[in-house]
């Protein structure tokens, strides 16, 4: 009886989760500029709004671009590209990638890789933005909240896109839009200014729209998104079983378009709806529902009542 030949298997080393090359200082400076300038604009917004630097056209344009860019993050970057909560046709896929880029939270594939690493290590050592990073006493938590909200953006470690977002790297459309991120940033400022100028037929209208629907709107979207990382992993209620400290924060539900029902999301990440209990408004889920009705989205992962009940947190006896 002859022995079967030994087949040599290739040495498959696990792909590292962190890129070997650290984030360059120039990139950190750019992050500081693109997040810091909108913060300064937000600080200036209150005294300017008290005067005559805010009109109804500015309010309207800001609301529209807030919905587009914030929805690009919640529906696009998060529920679609990161978690695959539904499938989209090619025009919708491209639109969501563009809309998310206009929120100025980084290139698409980088964002997705970071968020997938967050879910794998949620509130543990390798989580890129856990508020529990430094401990659980009040001083450590205060430091952790600052880290989770903003500080982590300047960390030298870069999540491996090859490890966490290989599927997106294989999509030519998404790779192209990932590389065009600087152009999407420019578009996020130019479109409101052009629209404001056309609606008011004045340079002043273009300037105020640039300020409110550009700088202030971007800062608002930034802070609402960062609050999901910080506040929603520290404070709030827990209705579902999860292996981390994710919580629901009701007062963030409207500005976050439903993302602050964070406890259910970490319990069931691929669910297209995060606000599943009575009174939990989830605007992002409604947007996905409209996409589905229009025939642009399919195979939506809507949670069933049986699945919701199976994940409810056990109440103490």
NORNOR-V239463 format. One line per field, one symbol per residue. ss: DSSP state (2 for helix, 1 for strand, 0 for the rest). phi: phi as a letter, one per 30 degrees, with the letter a starting at -180 (. if undefined). burial: + if it has 16 or more other ideal C-beta (glycine too) atoms within 10 Angstrom, else -. A space follows every 10 residues. Layout:
# NORNOR-V239463
ss->???
phi->???
burial->???
This chain:
# NORNOR-V239463
ss->0000000000 0000000100 0000222222 2222222222 2222222222 0000022222 2222222222 2222222222 2200001102 2222222222 2000000222 2222222222 0000000000 0000000222 2222222220 2222000010 2222022220 0222222220 2222222222 2222222222 0022222222 2222222222 2222222222 2220001001 0000000102 2200000000 1222222000 0000000000 0022222222 2220001100 0000222222 0100000
phi->.dddddcdcd dcdddddcdd dddddddddd ddddcddddd dddddddddd cccbcddddd dddddddddd ddddddeddd ddcidacbdd ededdddddd dddhcjdedd dddddddedd beibedddbd dceckbdddd dddddddddb dddcdddbdd dddcbddddd cdeddddedd eeddddddcd eddddddddc hadddddddd dddcddeddd dedddddddc ddcbcjcbcb dbcbcdbcbd dcddddhjdd dddddddbed ddccdcceid dbdddddded ddddidbbhd dddddddddd cdddddd
burial->---------- ------+--- ---------- ---++--++- ++--+----- --+++-++-- ++--++-+++ ++++++++++ +++-++-+-- -++-++++++ ++++++++++ +++++++++- -++---++++ ++++------ +--++-++++ -++----+++ +-+++--+-- +--+--++-+ +--++--++- +++-+++-++ ----++++++ ++++++++++ ++++++++++ ++++-+--++ -+-++++++- -++-++++++ +++++++++- ++++++---+ -++++-+++- ++---++--+ +-+----+-- +------
